[in-house]
Amino acid sequence: MKLVIKCLMAITVILSFSTAAQADPFPNADPKVGKKRFDEAKCNACHVSLMGGDGNRIFTRPERKVKDAQALAKMVRFCVSQTGAGIFPEDIDHIAAYLNRDFYKFK
């Protein structure tokens, strides 16, 4: 009986670690707010000019540069600094959360 309890405890610990590893990479951000800020700043207008039509293709193309959640937040900061989009620093994670939810799906 003690062995069964120890095994169950070990499984619980393992599952809690695997759940944490798959957690939302932007836990304090709101993708809905991010979408609103993305639209207000007209981010996709720049993407349309870069991609020659469908601006969302910048997120889904096979050769995309962003490979993880950290790189996504870094890219959003880069775009904001390069364009002067007027996005507040606290909105960076909101935008990254929106892009992750709708395009990237990083865990």
C-alpha positions in Angstrom: 0.0 0.0 0.0 2.8 2.4 0.9 4.4 1.7 -2.5 1.2 2.6 -4.3 0.9 5.9 -2.4 4.5 6.7 -3.2 3.9 6.0 -6.9 0.8 8.1 -6.9 2.7 11.0 -5.3 5.5 10.7 -7.8 3.1 10.7 -10.7 1.4 13.8 -9.3 4.8 15.6 -9.0 5.7 14.6 -12.6 2.3 15.8 -13.9 2.6 19.1 -12.2 6.0 19.7 -13.8 4.7 18.8 -17.2 1.7 21.1 -16.8 4.0 24.0 -15.8 6.2 23.3 -18.8 3.1 23.7 -21.1 1.8 26.8 -19.4 0.9 30.0 -21.2 4.1 31.9 -22.0 2.2 35.2 -21.4 0.2 34.4 -18.3 -0.4 38.1 -17.3 -1.4 39.2 -20.7 -4.7 39.5 -22.4 -4.9 38.5 -26.1 -8.1 40.5 -26.5 -6.3 43.6 -25.4 -3.4 42.7 -27.6 -5.6 42.3 -30.7 -7.1 45.7 -30.0 -3.7 47.4 -29.6 -2.4 45.6 -32.7 -5.4 47.0 -34.7 -5.2 50.5 -33.3 -1.5 50.8 -34.1 -2.3 49.5 -37.7 0.5 46.9 -37.4 -0.9 44.8 -40.2 -0.6 47.7 -42.6 3.2 47.4 -42.3 3.0 43.6 -42.7 0.9 44.0 -45.8 3.6 46.2 -47.4 6.3 43.7 -46.4 4.4 40.6 -47.6 2.8 42.1 -50.7 -0.8 41.4 -49.8 -1.8 39.2 -46.8 -0.1 40.8 -43.8 -0.8 37.8 -41.6 1.4 35.7 -43.8 4.4 37.2 -42.0 3.4 35.0 -39.0 2.8 31.8 -40.8 5.5 31.7 -43.5 7.8 28.7 -43.3 10.9 30.8 -43.0 9.6 33.0 -40.2 12.3 34.2 -37.8 10.3 33.8 -34.5 10.8 30.3 -33.1 9.7 30.7 -29.5 7.7 32.9 -27.1 10.8 34.9 -26.0 11.7 35.7 -29.6 8.0 36.7 -30.2 8.1 39.3 -27.4 11.5 40.5 -28.6 10.1 40.9 -32.2 7.1 42.8 -31.0 9.4 45.2 -29.0 11.6 45.5 -32.1 8.7 46.4 -34.4 7.3 49.0 -31.9 10.7 50.6 -31.6 11.3 50.7 -35.3 7.9 52.0 -36.3 7.2 54.4 -33.5 3.7 52.8 -33.2 2.9 54.5 -29.9 2.4 51.2 -28.1 3.0 51.4 -24.3 5.6 48.9 -22.9 2.9 47.2 -20.9 1.0 46.4 -24.1 3.9 44.4 -25.6 3.0 41.2 -23.8 -0.7 41.7 -24.7 0.2 41.9 -28.4 2.5 38.9 -28.1 -0.2 37.0 -26.3 -2.6 37.8 -29.2 -0.1 36.8 -31.8 0.7 33.6 -29.9 -3.0 32.7 -29.5 -3.9 33.2 -33.1 -0.7 32.3 -35.0 2.3 30.9 -33.1 0.8 28.6 -30.5 3.9 28.5 -28.3 3.6 26.7 -25.0 
